[in-house]
Amino acid sequence: MVQKWEKFISKNPLKNILNKIIIDISNNNLDEYYIKKLSWYENYYRIRKWNIRIVFIKEENVNKIVAVDTRWNIYRWLK
């Protein structure tokens, strides 16, 4: 089953850059990114790339992508 955020990436002209970020999140290779903790959710973090936000859950050794969308729409996914 294809996630909504996967459809968003496939239609986006920056899909190569976004796919690299997704792979880095999956491999827990987050040193080169500025990561911000979302204050109203526990273990939720985001990475910003231009006007696109990537929200993920950071656990002990597994990171799970929750949403990828523009800054105007991203927080609707988290409600």
N, CA, C and O atoms as a Tripos MOL2 file, in Angstrom:
@<TRIPOS>MOLECULE
protein
  316   315    79     0     0
PROTEIN
NO_CHARGES

@<TRIPOS>ATOM
      1 N           0.8300   -1.1830    0.0000 N.3       1 MET1
      2 CA          0.0000    0.0000    0.0000 C.3       1 MET1
      3 C           0.8750    1.2480    0.0000 C.2       1 MET1
      4 O           1.8050    1.3590    0.8000 O.2       1 MET1
      5 N           0.5840    2.1660   -0.8780 N.am      2 VAL2
      6 CA          1.3630    3.3920   -1.0080 C.3       2 VAL2
      7 C           0.8380    4.4240   -0.0150 C.2       2 VAL2
      8 O          -0.3610    4.6930    0.0580 O.2       2 VAL2
      9 N           1.7670    4.9920    0.7440 N.am      3 GLN3
     10 CA          1.4260    6.0350    1.7080 C.3       3 GLN3
     11 C           1.1720    7.3520    0.9790 C.2       3 GLN3
     12 O           1.6410    7.5360   -0.1440 O.2       3 GLN3
     13 N           0.4400    8.2600    1.6000 N.am      4 LYS4
     14 CA          0.1720    9.5660    1.0010 C.3       4 LYS4
     15 C           1.4650   10.3310    0.7530 C.2       4 LYS4
     16 O           1.6080   10.9980   -0.2720 O.2       4 LYS4
     17 N           2.4000   10.2370    1.6810 N.am      5 TRP5
     18 CA          3.6440   10.9760    1.5170 C.3       5 TRP5
     19 C           4.4720   10.4270    0.3590 C.2       5 TRP5
     20 O           5.2360   11.1730   -0.2520 O.2       5 TRP5
     21 N           4.3380    9.1450    0.0460 N.am      6 GLU6
     22 CA          5.0550    8.5830   -1.1030 C.3       6 GLU6
     23 C           4.5020    9.1350   -2.4140 C.2       6 GLU6
     24 O           5.2600    9.3680   -3.3550 O.2       6 GLU6
     25 N           3.1900    9.3440   -2.4850 N.am      7 LYS7
     26 CA          2.5910    9.9700   -3.6610 C.3       7 LYS7
     27 C           3.0830   11.4110   -3.8000 C.2       7 LYS7
     28 O           3.3890   11.8660   -4.9020 O.2       7 LYS7
     29 N           3.1560   12.1200   -2.6790 N.am      8 PHE8
     30 CA          3.6160   13.5050   -2.6990 C.3       8 PHE8
     31 C           5.0350   13.5830   -3.2560 C.2       8 PHE8
     32 O           5.3330   14.4480   -4.0810 O.2       8 PHE8
     33 N           5.9020   12.6900   -2.8120 N.am      9 ILE9
     34 CA          7.2880   12.6970   -3.2820 C.3       9 ILE9
     35 C           7.3630   12.3510   -4.7620 C.2       9 ILE9
     36 O           8.1260   12.9750   -5.5000 O.2       9 ILE9
     37 N           6.5950   11.3790   -5.2070 N.am     10 SER10
     38 CA          6.6750   10.9560   -6.6060 C.3      10 SER10
     39 C           6.2340   12.0620   -7.5710 C.2      10 SER10
     40 O           6.6780   12.0840   -8.7190 O.2      10 SER10
     41 N           5.3770   12.9670   -7.1300 N.am     11 LYS11
     42 CA          4.9030   14.0600   -7.9870 C.3      11 LYS11
     43 C           5.7350   15.3240   -7.8390 C.2      11 LYS11
     44 O           5.5600   16.2660   -8.6120 O.2      11 LYS11
     45 N           6.6220   15.3640   -6.8770 N.am     12 ASN12
     46 CA          7.3820   16.5670   -6.5780 C.3      12 ASN12
     47 C           8.6310   16.6460   -7.4540 C.2      12 ASN12
     48 O           9.2950   15.6290   -7.6550 O.2      12 ASN12
     49 N           8.9710   17.8370   -7.9850 N.am     13 PRO13
     50 CA         10.1850   17.9670   -8.7980 C.3      13 PRO13
     51 C          11.4830   17.7700   -7.9990 C.2      13 PRO13
     52 O          12.5430   17.5670   -8.5910 O.2      13 PRO13
     53 N          11.4100   17.8290   -6.6840 N.am     14 LEU14
     54 CA         12.5890   17.6300   -5.8290 C.3      14 LEU14
     55 C          12.6830   16.1990   -5.3170 C.2      14 LEU14
     56 O          13.3020   15.9570   -4.2800 O.2      14 LEU14
     57 N          12.0790   15.2470   -6.0250 N.am     15 LYS15
     58 CA         11.9830   13.8870   -5.5010 C.3      15 LYS15
     59 C          13.3360   13.2330   -5.2490 C.2      15 LYS15
     60 O          13.4480   12.4160   -4.3360 O.2      15 LYS15
     61 N          14.3660   13.5620   -6.0240 N.am     16 ASN16
     62 CA         15.6840   12.9650   -5.7890 C.3      16 ASN16
     63 C          16.2550   13.4040   -4.4360 C.2      16 ASN16
     64 O          16.8100   12.5940   -3.6940 O.2      16 ASN16
     65 N          16.1140   14.6770   -4.1300 N.am     17 ILE17
     66 CA         16.6080   15.2010   -2.8540 C.3      17 ILE17
     67 C          15.7870   14.6380   -1.6990 C.2      17 ILE17
     68 O          16.3430   14.2500   -0.6710 O.2      17 ILE17
     69 N          14.4710   14.5940   -1.8660 N.am     18 LEU18
     70 CA         13.6020   14.0810   -0.8030 C.3      18 LEU18
     71 C          13.8440   12.5870   -0.5680 C.2      18 LEU18
     72 O          13.8250   12.1310    0.5750 O.2      18 LEU18
     73 N          14.0670   11.8350   -1.6260 N.am     19 ASN19
     74 CA         14.3640   10.4060   -1.4640 C.3      19 ASN19
     75 C          15.6680   10.1920   -0.7100 C.2      19 ASN19
     76 O          15.7740    9.2660    0.0950 O.2      19 ASN19
     77 N          16.6650   11.0420   -0.9620 N.am     20 LYS20
     78 CA         17.9290   10.9400   -0.2210 C.3      20 LYS20
     79 C          17.7030   11.1930    1.2700 C.2      20 LYS20
     80 O          18.2640   10.4950    2.1160 O.2      20 LYS20
     81 N          16.8830   12.1890    1.5850 N.am     21 ILE21
     82 CA         16.5910   12.4900    2.9830 C.3      21 ILE21
     83 C          15.8500   11.3240    3.6350 C.2      21 ILE21
     84 O          16.1460   10.9630    4.7740 O.2      21 ILE21
     85 N          14.8950   10.7370    2.9270 N.am     22 ILE22
     86 CA         14.1410    9.5900    3.4470 C.3      22 ILE22
     87 C          15.0760    8.4180    3.7220 C.2      22 ILE22
     88 O          14.9490    7.7520    4.7490 O.2      22 ILE22
     89 N          16.0020    8.1640    2.8210 N.am     23 ILE23
     90 CA         16.9670    7.0740    3.0160 C.3      23 ILE23
     91 C          17.8550    7.3590    4.2190 C.2      23 ILE23
     92 O          18.1360    6.4640    5.0160 O.2      23 ILE23
     93 N          18.3000    8.6160    4.3480 N.am     24 ASP24
     94 CA         19.1370    8.9790    5.5000 C.3      24 ASP24
     95 C          18.3780    8.8320    6.8140 C.2      24 ASP24
     96 O          18.9540    8.4100    7.8160 O.2      24 ASP24
     97 N          17.1000    9.1730    6.8200 N.am     25 ILE25
     98 CA         16.2940    8.9890    8.0310 C.3      25 ILE25
     99 C          16.1680    7.5080    8.3500 C.2      25 ILE25
    100 O          16.2980    7.1110    9.5080 O.2      25 ILE25
    101 N          15.9200    6.6960    7.3470 N.am     26 SER26
    102 CA         15.7760    5.2490    7.5630 C.3      26 SER26
    103 C          17.0620    4.6160    8.0750 C.2      26 SER26
    104 O          17.0270    3.6940    8.8890 O.2      26 SER26
    105 N          18.2000    5.1160    7.5940 N.am     27 ASN27
    106 CA         19.4960    4.5740    8.0060 C.3      27 ASN27
    107 C          20.0510    5.2450    9.2560 C.2      27 ASN27
    108 O          21.1650    4.9440    9.6850 O.2      27 ASN27
    109 N          19.2770    6.1520    9.8390 N.am     28 ASN28
    110 CA         19.6790    6.8800   11.0460 C.3      28 ASN28
    111 C          20.9540    7.6950   10.8240 C.2      28 ASN28
    112 O          21.7750    7.8400   11.7300 O.2      28 ASN28
    113 N          21.1070    8.2180    9.6250 N.am     29 ASN29
    114 CA         22.2490    9.0510    9.2550 C.3      29 ASN29
    115 C          21.7860   10.5130    9.2420 C.2      29 ASN29
    116 O          21.5730   11.0880    8.1740 O.2      29 ASN29
    117 N          21.6340   11.1030   10.4110 N.am     30 LEU30
    118 CA         20.9980   12.4140   10.5490 C.3      30 LEU30
    119 C          21.9640   13.5320   10.9030 C.2      30 LEU30
    120 O          21.5280   14.6250   11.2650 O.2      30 LEU30
    121 N          23.2510   13.2900   10.8110 N.am     31 ASP31
    122 CA         24.2430   14.2770   11.2320 C.3      31 ASP31
    123 C          24.2280   15.5500   10.3920 C.2      31 ASP31
    124 O          24.5090   16.6270   10.9180 O.2      31 ASP31
    125 N          23.9140   15.4590    9.1180 N.am     32 GLU32
    126 CA         23.9950   16.6250    8.2360 C.3      32 GLU32
    127 C          22.7190   17.4600    8.2000 C.2      32 GLU32
    128 O          22.6590   18.4530    7.4750 O.2      32 GLU32
    129 N          21.7080   17.0830    8.9600 N.am     33 TYR33
    130 CA         20.4220   17.7780    8.9280 C.3      33 TYR33
    131 C          20.1580   18.4960   10.2470 C.2      33 TYR33
    132 O          20.5940   18.0670   11.3160 O.2      33 TYR33
    133 N          19.4320   19.5990   10.1340 N.am     34 TYR34
    134 CA         18.9550   20.2850   11.3260 C.3      34 TYR34
    135 C          17.5990   19.6740   11.6730 C.2      34 TYR34
    136 O          16.6390   19.7880   10.9110 O.2      34 TYR34
    137 N          17.5370   19.0360   12.8120 N.am     35 ILE35
    138 CA         16.3300   18.3300   13.2360 C.3      35 ILE35
    139 C          15.7080   19.1070   14.3870 C.2      35 ILE35
    140 O          16.3900   19.5110   15.3290 O.2      35 ILE35
    141 N          14.4040   19.3050   14.2900 N.am     36 LYS36
    142 CA         13.6880   20.0070   15.3470 C.3      36 LYS36
    143 C          12.6260   19.0880   15.9290 C.2      36 LYS36
    144 O          11.8860   18.4340   15.1950 O.2      36 LYS36
    145 N          12.5590   19.0440   17.2600 N.am     37 LYS37
    146 CA         11.5460   18.2360   17.9370 C.3      37 LYS37
    147 C          10.2210   18.9880   17.9080 C.2      37 LYS37
    148 O          10.1780   20.1910   18.1690 O.2      37 LYS37
    149 N           9.1440   18.2780   17.5920 N.am     38 LEU38
    150 CA          7.8190   18.8880   17.6260 C.3      38 LEU38
    151 C           7.3500   18.9130   19.0730 C.2      38 LEU38
    152 O           7.2950   17.8760   19.7340 O.2      38 LEU38
    153 N           7.0220   20.0740   19.5480 N.am     39 SER39
    154 CA          6.7900   20.2510   20.9780 C.3      39 SER39
    155 C           5.5120   19.5910   21.4870 C.2      39 SER39
    156 O           5.4400   19.2360   22.6630 O.2      39 SER39
    157 N           4.5250   19.4220   20.6530 N.am     40 TRP40
    158 CA          3.2550   18.8730   21.1420 C.3      40 TRP40
    159 C           3.1270   17.3690   20.9430 C.2      40 TRP40
    160 O           2.1010   16.7900   21.2990 O.2      40 TRP40
    161 N           4.1480   16.7240   20.3830 N.am     41 TYR41
    162 CA          4.1480   15.2700   20.2140 C.3      41 TYR41
    163 C           5.4300   14.6970   20.7970 C.2      41 TYR41
    164 O           6.5010   15.2890   20.6650 O.2      41 TYR41
    165 N           5.3150   13.5630   21.4320 N.am     42 GLU42
    166 CA          6.4970   12.9190   21.9880 C.3      42 GLU42
    167 C           7.1550   12.0640   20.9120 C.2      42 GLU42
    168 O           6.4690   11.3140   20.2160 O.2      42 GLU42
    169 N           8.4580   12.1640   20.7670 N.am     43 ASN43
    170 CA          9.2700   11.4180   19.7990 C.3      43 ASN43
    171 C           9.0250   11.8050   18.3510 C.2      43 ASN43
    172 O           9.4660   11.0830   17.4570 O.2      43 ASN43
    173 N           8.3430   12.9090   18.0780 N.am     44 TYR44
    174 CA          8.1390   13.3740   16.7070 C.3      44 TYR44
    175 C           9.1560   14.4690   16.4060 C.2      44 TYR44
    176 O           9.3630   15.3810   17.2060 O.2      44 TYR44
    177 N           9.7870   14.3630   15.2350 N.am     45 TYR45
    178 CA         10.7900   15.3300   14.8070 C.3      45 TYR45
    179 C          10.5080   15.7250   13.3710 C.2      45 TYR45
    180 O           9.7670   15.0460   12.6590 O.2      45 TYR45
    181 N          11.1140   16.8430   12.9500 N.am     46 ARG46
    182 CA         10.9440   17.2510   11.5620 C.3      46 ARG46
    183 C          12.2630   17.7370   10.9940 C.2      46 ARG46
    184 O          13.1270   18.2560   11.7010 O.2      46 ARG46
    185 N          12.3830   17.5490    9.6910 N.am     47 ILE47
    186 CA         13.4830   18.0990    8.9090 C.3      47 ILE47
    187 C          12.8600   19.0280    7.8840 C.2      47 ILE47
    188 O          11.8560   18.6850    7.2590 O.2      47 ILE47
    189 N          13.4400   20.1820    7.7100 N.am     48 ARG48
    190 CA         12.9240   21.1670    6.7640 C.3      48 ARG48
    191 C          13.8600   21.2440    5.5690 C.2      48 ARG48
    192 O          15.0760   21.3460    5.7290 O.2      48 ARG48
    193 N          13.2920   21.1940    4.3770 N.am     49 LYS49
    194 CA         14.0460   21.4030    3.1410 C.3      49 LYS49
    195 C          13.2300   22.3490    2.2870 C.2      49 LYS49
    196 O          12.1970   21.9580    1.7440 O.2      49 LYS49
    197 N          13.6770   23.5920    2.1590 N.am     50 TRP50
    198 CA         12.9320   24.6740    1.5170 C.3      50 TRP50
    199 C          11.5590   24.8030    2.1610 C.2      50 TRP50
    200 O          11.4870   25.0290    3.3690 O.2      50 TRP50
    201 N          10.4840   24.6730    1.4280 N.am     51 ASN51
    202 CA          9.1610   24.7980    2.0470 C.3      51 ASN51
    203 C           8.5310   23.4320    2.3190 C.2      51 ASN51
    204 O           7.3310   23.3440    2.5790 O.2      51 ASN51
    205 N           9.3190   22.3880    2.2620 N.am     52 ILE52
    206 CA          8.8250   21.0290    2.4960 C.3      52 ILE52
    207 C           9.2830   20.5590    3.8730 C.2      52 ILE52
    208 O          10.4240   20.7870    4.2770 O.2      52 ILE52
    209 N           8.3690   19.8980    4.5840 N.am     53 ARG53
    210 CA          8.6670   19.3460    5.9050 C.3      53 ARG53
    211 C           8.5480   17.8390    5.8600 C.2      53 ARG53
    212 O           7.6290   17.2900    5.2530 O.2      53 ARG53
    213 N           9.4890   17.1780    6.5100 N.am     54 ILE54
    214 CA          9.4690   15.7220    6.6370 C.3      54 ILE54
    215 C           9.3580   15.4260    8.1270 C.2      54 ILE54
    216 O          10.2670   15.7470    8.8930 O.2      54 ILE54
    217 N           8.2670   14.8260    8.5350 N.am     55 VAL55
    218 CA          8.0210   14.5120    9.9410 C.3      55 VAL55
    219 C           8.2220   13.0230   10.1390 C.2      55 VAL55
    220 O           7.7230   12.2040    9.3670 O.2      55 VAL55
    221 N           8.9680   12.6820   11.1930 N.am     56 PHE56
    222 CA          9.2320   11.2730   11.4760 C.3      56 PHE56
    223 C           9.2410   11.0240   12.9630 C.2      56 PHE56
    224 O           9.3950   11.9420   13.7670 O.2      56 PHE56
    225 N           9.0730    9.7620   13.3140 N.am     57 ILE57
    226 CA          9.1330    9.3230   14.7060 C.3      57 ILE57
    227 C          10.5170    8.7420   14.9260 C.2      57 ILE57
    228 O          10.9660    7.8710   14.1820 O.2      57 ILE57
    229 N          11.1760    9.2280   15.9420 N.am     58 LYS58
    230 CA         12.5240    8.7750   16.2650 C.3      58 LYS58
    231 C          12.4420    7.8560   17.4740 C.2      58 LYS58
    232 O          12.0890    8.2850   18.5720 O.2      58 LYS58
    233 N          12.7710    6.5950   17.2620 N.am     59 GLU59
    234 CA         12.7820    5.6270   18.3490 C.3      59 GLU59
    235 C          14.2120    5.1700   18.5580 C.2      59 GLU59
    236 O          15.1330    5.7550   17.9880 O.2      59 GLU59
    237 N          14.4170    4.1480   19.3520 N.am     60 GLU60
    238 CA         15.7680    3.7410   19.7280 C.3      60 GLU60
    239 C          16.6760    3.5390   18.5170 C.2      60 GLU60
    240 O          17.6920    4.2240   18.3940 O.2      60 GLU60
    241 N          16.3360    2.6280   17.6350 N.am     61 ASN61
    242 CA         17.1680    2.4100   16.4560 C.3      61 ASN61
    243 C          16.3460    2.3000   15.1810 C.2      61 ASN61
    244 O          16.8320    1.7960   14.1690 O.2      61 ASN61
    245 N          15.0960    2.7710   15.2250 N.am     62 VAL62
    246 CA         14.2340    2.7480   14.0440 C.3      62 VAL62
    247 C          13.5430    4.1020   13.9210 C.2      62 VAL62
    248 O          12.9480    4.6000   14.8760 O.2      62 VAL62
    249 N          13.6330    4.6850   12.7370 N.am     63 ASN63
    250 CA         12.9300    5.9280   12.4560 C.3      63 ASN63
    251 C          11.8330    5.6210   11.4530 C.2      63 ASN63
    252 O          12.0620    4.9120   10.4730 O.2      63 ASN63
    253 N          10.6420    6.1540   11.6940 N.am     64 LYS64
    254 CA          9.4990    5.9030   10.8220 C.3      64 LYS64
    255 C           8.9770    7.2320   10.2800 C.2      64 LYS64
    256 O           8.6950    8.1560   11.0430 O.2      64 LYS64
    257 N           8.8520    7.3200    8.9630 N.am     65 ILE65
    258 CA          8.3280    8.5150    8.3270 C.3      65 ILE65
    259 C           6.8270    8.5980    8.5910 C.2      65 ILE65
    260 O           6.1030    7.6180    8.4100 O.2      65 ILE65
    261 N           6.3690    9.7600    9.0170 N.am     66 VAL66
    262 CA          4.9500    9.9720    9.2980 C.3      66 VAL66
    263 C           4.3020   10.7650    8.1750 C.2      66 VAL66
    264 O           3.2280   10.3990    7.6980 O.2      66 VAL66
    265 N           4.9450   11.8550    7.7430 N.am     67 ALA67
    266 CA          4.3500   12.7190    6.7330 C.3      67 ALA67
    267 C           5.4240   13.5100    6.0040 C.2      67 ALA67
    268 O           6.4660   13.8470    6.5660 O.2      67 ALA67
    269 N           5.1410   13.7990    4.7300 N.am     68 VAL68
    270 CA          5.9800   14.6800    3.9210 C.3      68 VAL68
    271 C           5.0190   15.5720    3.1400 C.2      68 VAL68
    272 O           4.1790   15.0880    2.3810 O.2      68 VAL68
    273 N           5.1560   16.8740    3.3370 N.am     69 ASP69
    274 CA          4.2690   17.8000    2.6290 C.3      69 ASP69
    275 C           4.8250   19.2120    2.7610 C.2      69 ASP69
    276 O           5.8650   19.4220    3.3850 O.2      69 ASP69
    277 N           4.1300   20.1710    2.1740 N.am     70 THR70
    278 CA          4.5470   21.5610    2.2740 C.3      70 THR70
    279 C           4.2780   22.0870    3.6790 C.2      70 THR70
    280 O           3.5330   21.4850    4.4530 O.2      70 THR70
    281 N           4.8810   23.1880    3.9840 N.am     71 ARG71
    282 CA          4.7290   23.7250    5.3410 C.3      71 ARG71
    283 C           3.3120   24.1490    5.6440 C.2      71 ARG71
    284 O           2.9380   24.2450    6.8120 O.2      71 ARG71
    285 N           2.5050   24.4070    4.6110 N.am     72 TRP72
    286 CA          1.1250   24.8220    4.8210 C.3      72 TRP72
    287 C           0.2150   23.6400    5.1320 C.2      72 TRP72
    288 O          -0.8120   23.8110    5.7900 O.2      72 TRP72
    289 N           0.5700   22.4640    4.6770 N.am     73 ASN73
    290 CA         -0.3130   21.3030    4.8110 C.3      73 ASN73
    291 C           0.1810   20.2320    5.7860 C.2      73 ASN73
    292 O          -0.5920   19.3480    6.1570 O.2      73 ASN73
    293 N           1.4030   20.2850    6.1950 N.am     74 ILE74
    294 CA          2.0050   19.1710    6.9390 C.3      74 ILE74
    295 C           1.3070   18.9060    8.2540 C.2      74 ILE74
    296 O           1.1380   17.7430    8.6200 O.2      74 ILE74
    297 N           0.9040   19.9020    8.9640 N.am     75 TYR75
    298 CA          0.3700   19.6820   10.3100 C.3      75 TYR75
    299 C          -1.0680   19.1910   10.2990 C.2      75 TYR75
    300 O          -1.5810   18.7690   11.3360 O.2      75 TYR75
    301 N          -1.7330   19.2370    9.1400 N.am     76 ARG76
    302 CA         -3.0460   18.6110    9.0060 C.3      76 ARG76
    303 C          -2.9490   17.0880    9.1100 C.2      76 ARG76
    304 O          -3.8700   16.4300    9.5940 O.2      76 ARG76
    305 N          -1.8340   16.5450    8.6540 N.am     77 TRP77
    306 CA         -1.6170   15.0900    8.6610 C.3      77 TRP77
    307 C          -1.4510   14.5660   10.0860 C.2      77 TRP77
    308 O          -1.7110   13.3940   10.3570 O.2      77 TRP77
    309 N          -1.0270   15.4250   10.9760 N.am     78 LEU78
    310 CA         -0.6920   14.9890   12.3210 C.3      78 LEU78
    311 C          -1.8500   15.0890   13.2980 C.2      78 LEU78
    312 O          -1.6970   14.7300   14.4660 O.2      78 LEU78
    313 N          -2.9970   15.5660   12.8540 N.am     79 LYS79
    314 CA         -4.1470   15.7070   13.7560 C.3      79 LYS79
    315 C          -4.8150   14.3810   13.9980 C.2      79 LYS79
    316 O          -5.8010   14.3120   14.7320 O.2      79 LYS79
@<TRIPOS>BOND
     1     1     2 1
     2     2     3 1
     3     3     4 2
     4     3     5 am
     5     5     6 1
     6     6     7 1
     7     7     8 2
     8     7     9 am
     9     9    10 1
    10    10    11 1
    11    11    12 2
    12    11    13 am
    13    13    14 1
    14    14    15 1
    15    15    16 2
    16    15    17 am
    17    17    18 1
    18    18    19 1
    19    19    20 2
    20    19    21 am
    21    21    22 1
    22    22    23 1
    23    23    24 2
    24    23    25 am
    25    25    26 1
    26    26    27 1
    27    27    28 2
    28    27    29 am
    29    29    30 1
    30    30    31 1
    31    31    32 2
    32    31    33 am
    33    33    34 1
    34    34    35 1
    35    35    36 2
    36    35    37 am
    37    37    38 1
    38    38    39 1
    39    39    40 2
    40    39    41 am
    41    41    42 1
    42    42    43 1
    43    43    44 2
    44    43    45 am
    45    45    46 1
    46    46    47 1
    47    47    48 2
    48    47    49 am
    49    49    50 1
    50    50    51 1
    51    51    52 2
    52    51    53 am
    53    53    54 1
    54    54    55 1
    55    55    56 2
    56    55    57 am
    57    57    58 1
    58    58    59 1
    59    59    60 2
    60    59    61 am
    61    61    62 1
    62    62    63 1
    63    63    64 2
    64    63    65 am
    65    65    66 1
    66    66    67 1
    67    67    68 2
    68    67    69 am
    69    69    70 1
    70    70    71 1
    71    71    72 2
    72    71    73 am
    73    73    74 1
    74    74    75 1
    75    75    76 2
    76    75    77 am
    77    77    78 1
    78    78    79 1
    79    79    80 2
    80    79    81 am
    81    81    82 1
    82    82    83 1
    83    83    84 2
    84    83    85 am
    85    85    86 1
    86    86    87 1
    87    87    88 2
    88    87    89 am
    89    89    90 1
    90    90    91 1
    91    91    92 2
    92    91    93 am
    93    93    94 1
    94    94    95 1
    95    95    96 2
    96    95    97 am
    97    97    98 1
    98    98    99 1
    99    99   100 2
   100    99   101 am
   101   101   102 1
   102   102   103 1
   103   103   104 2
   104   103   105 am
   105   105   106 1
   106   106   107 1
   107   107   108 2
   108   107   109 am
   109   109   110 1
   110   110   111 1
   111   111   112 2
   112   111   113 am
   113   113   114 1
   114   114   115 1
   115   115   116 2
   116   115   117 am
   117   117   118 1
   118   118   119 1
   119   119   120 2
   120   119   121 am
   121   121   122 1
   122   122   123 1
   123   123   124 2
   124   123   125 am
   125   125   126 1
   126   126   127 1
   127   127   128 2
   128   127   129 am
   129   129   130 1
   130   130   131 1
   131   131   132 2
   132   131   133 am
   133   133   134 1
   134   134   135 1
   135   135   136 2
   136   135   137 am
   137   137   138 1
   138   138   139 1
   139   139   140 2
   140   139   141 am
   141   141   142 1
   142   142   143 1
   143   143   144 2
   144   143   145 am
   145   145   146 1
   146   146   147 1
   147   147   148 2
   148   147   149 am
   149   149   150 1
   150   150   151 1
   151   151   152 2
   152   151   153 am
   153   153   154 1
   154   154   155 1
   155   155   156 2
   156   155   157 am
   157   157   158 1
   158   158   159 1
   159   159   160 2
   160   159   161 am
   161   161   162 1
   162   162   163 1
   163   163   164 2
   164   163   165 am
   165   165   166 1
   166   166   167 1
   167   167   168 2
   168   167   169 am
   169   169   170 1
   170   170   171 1
   171   171   172 2
   172   171   173 am
   173   173   174 1
   174   174   175 1
   175   175   176 2
   176   175   177 am
   177   177   178 1
   178   178   179 1
   179   179   180 2
   180   179   181 am
   181   181   182 1
   182   182   183 1
   183   183   184 2
   184   183   185 am
   185   185   186 1
   186   186   187 1
   187   187   188 2
   188   187   189 am
   189   189   190 1
   190   190   191 1
   191   191   192 2
   192   191   193 am
   193   193   194 1
   194   194   195 1
   195   195   196 2
   196   195   197 am
   197   197   198 1
   198   198   199 1
   199   199   200 2
   200   199   201 am
   201   201   202 1
   202   202   203 1
   203   203   204 2
   204   203   205 am
   205   205   206 1
   206   206   207 1
   207   207   208 2
   208   207   209 am
   209   209   210 1
   210   210   211 1
   211   211   212 2
   212   211   213 am
   213   213   214 1
   214   214   215 1
   215   215   216 2
   216   215   217 am
   217   217   218 1
   218   218   219 1
   219   219   220 2
   220   219   221 am
   221   221   222 1
   222   222   223 1
   223   223   224 2
   224   223   225 am
   225   225   226 1
   226   226   227 1
   227   227   228 2
   228   227   229 am
   229   229   230 1
   230   230   231 1
   231   231   232 2
   232   231   233 am
   233   233   234 1
   234   234   235 1
   235   235   236 2
   236   235   237 am
   237   237   238 1
   238   238   239 1
   239   239   240 2
   240   239   241 am
   241   241   242 1
   242   242   243 1
   243   243   244 2
   244   243   245 am
   245   245   246 1
   246   246   247 1
   247   247   248 2
   248   247   249 am
   249   249   250 1
   250   250   251 1
   251   251   252 2
   252   251   253 am
   253   253   254 1
   254   254   255 1
   255   255   256 2
   256   255   257 am
   257   257   258 1
   258   258   259 1
   259   259   260 2
   260   259   261 am
   261   261   262 1
   262   262   263 1
   263   263   264 2
   264   263   265 am
   265   265   266 1
   266   266   267 1
   267   267   268 2
   268   267   269 am
   269   269   270 1
   270   270   271 1
   271   271   272 2
   272   271   273 am
   273   273   274 1
   274   274   275 1
   275   275   276 2
   276   275   277 am
   277   277   278 1
   278   278   279 1
   279   279   280 2
   280   279   281 am
   281   281   282 1
   282   282   283 1
   283   283   284 2
   284   283   285 am
   285   285   286 1
   286   286   287 1
   287   287   288 2
   288   287   289 am
   289   289   290 1
   290   290   291 1
   291   291   292 2
   292   291   293 am
   293   293   294 1
   294   294   295 1
   295   295   296 2
   296   295   297 am
   297   297   298 1
   298   298   299 1
   299   299   300 2
   300   299   301 am
   301   301   302 1
   302   302   303 1
   303   303   304 2
   304   303   305 am
   305   305   306 1
   306   306   307 1
   307   307   308 2
   308   307   309 am
   309   309   310 1
   310   310   311 1
   311   311   312 2
   312   311   313 am
   313   313   314 1
   314   314   315 1
   315   315   316 2
@<TRIPOS>SUBSTRUCTURE
     1 MET1         2 RESIDUE 1 A MET
     2 VAL2         6 RESIDUE 1 A VAL
     3 GLN3        10 RESIDUE 1 A GLN
     4 LYS4        14 RESIDUE 1 A LYS
     5 TRP5        18 RESIDUE 1 A TRP
     6 GLU6        22 RESIDUE 1 A GLU
     7 LYS7        26 RESIDUE 1 A LYS
     8 PHE8        30 RESIDUE 1 A PHE
     9 ILE9        34 RESIDUE 1 A ILE
    10 SER10       38 RESIDUE 1 A SER
    11 LYS11       42 RESIDUE 1 A LYS
    12 ASN12       46 RESIDUE 1 A ASN
    13 PRO13       50 RESIDUE 1 A PRO
    14 LEU14       54 RESIDUE 1 A LEU
    15 LYS15       58 RESIDUE 1 A LYS
    16 ASN16       62 RESIDUE 1 A ASN
    17 ILE17       66 RESIDUE 1 A ILE
    18 LEU18       70 RESIDUE 1 A LEU
    19 ASN19       74 RESIDUE 1 A ASN
    20 LYS20       78 RESIDUE 1 A LYS
    21 ILE21       82 RESIDUE 1 A ILE
    22 ILE22       86 RESIDUE 1 A ILE
    23 ILE23       90 RESIDUE 1 A ILE
    24 ASP24       94 RESIDUE 1 A ASP
    25 ILE25       98 RESIDUE 1 A ILE
    26 SER26      102 RESIDUE 1 A SER
    27 ASN27      106 RESIDUE 1 A ASN
    28 ASN28      110 RESIDUE 1 A ASN
    29 ASN29      114 RESIDUE 1 A ASN
    30 LEU30      118 RESIDUE 1 A LEU
    31 ASP31      122 RESIDUE 1 A ASP
    32 GLU32      126 RESIDUE 1 A GLU
    33 TYR33      130 RESIDUE 1 A TYR
    34 TYR34      134 RESIDUE 1 A TYR
    35 ILE35      138 RESIDUE 1 A ILE
    36 LYS36      142 RESIDUE 1 A LYS
    37 LYS37      146 RESIDUE 1 A LYS
    38 LEU38      150 RESIDUE 1 A LEU
    39 SER39      154 RESIDUE 1 A SER
    40 TRP40      158 RESIDUE 1 A TRP
    41 TYR41      162 RESIDUE 1 A TYR
    42 GLU42      166 RESIDUE 1 A GLU
    43 ASN43      170 RESIDUE 1 A ASN
    44 TYR44      174 RESIDUE 1 A TYR
    45 TYR45      178 RESIDUE 1 A TYR
    46 ARG46      182 RESIDUE 1 A ARG
    47 ILE47      186 RESIDUE 1 A ILE
    48 ARG48      190 RESIDUE 1 A ARG
    49 LYS49      194 RESIDUE 1 A LYS
    50 TRP50      198 RESIDUE 1 A TRP
    51 ASN51      202 RESIDUE 1 A ASN
    52 ILE52      206 RESIDUE 1 A ILE
    53 ARG53      210 RESIDUE 1 A ARG
    54 ILE54      214 RESIDUE 1 A ILE
    55 VAL55      218 RESIDUE 1 A VAL
    56 PHE56      222 RESIDUE 1 A PHE
    57 ILE57      226 RESIDUE 1 A ILE
    58 LYS58      230 RESIDUE 1 A LYS
    59 GLU59      234 RESIDUE 1 A GLU
    60 GLU60      238 RESIDUE 1 A GLU
    61 ASN61      242 RESIDUE 1 A ASN
    62 VAL62      246 RESIDUE 1 A VAL
    63 ASN63      250 RESIDUE 1 A ASN
    64 LYS64      254 RESIDUE 1 A LYS
    65 ILE65      258 RESIDUE 1 A ILE
    66 VAL66      262 RESIDUE 1 A VAL
    67 ALA67      266 RESIDUE 1 A ALA
    68 VAL68      270 RESIDUE 1 A VAL
    69 ASP69      274 RESIDUE 1 A ASP
    70 THR70      278 RESIDUE 1 A THR
    71 ARG71      282 RESIDUE 1 A ARG
    72 TRP72      286 RESIDUE 1 A TRP
    73 ASN73      290 RESIDUE 1 A ASN
    74 ILE74      294 RESIDUE 1 A ILE
    75 TYR75      298 RESIDUE 1 A TYR
    76 ARG76      302 RESIDUE 1 A ARG
    77 TRP77      306 RESIDUE 1 A TRP
    78 LEU78      310 RESIDUE 1 A LEU
    79 LYS79      314 RESIDUE 1 A LYS
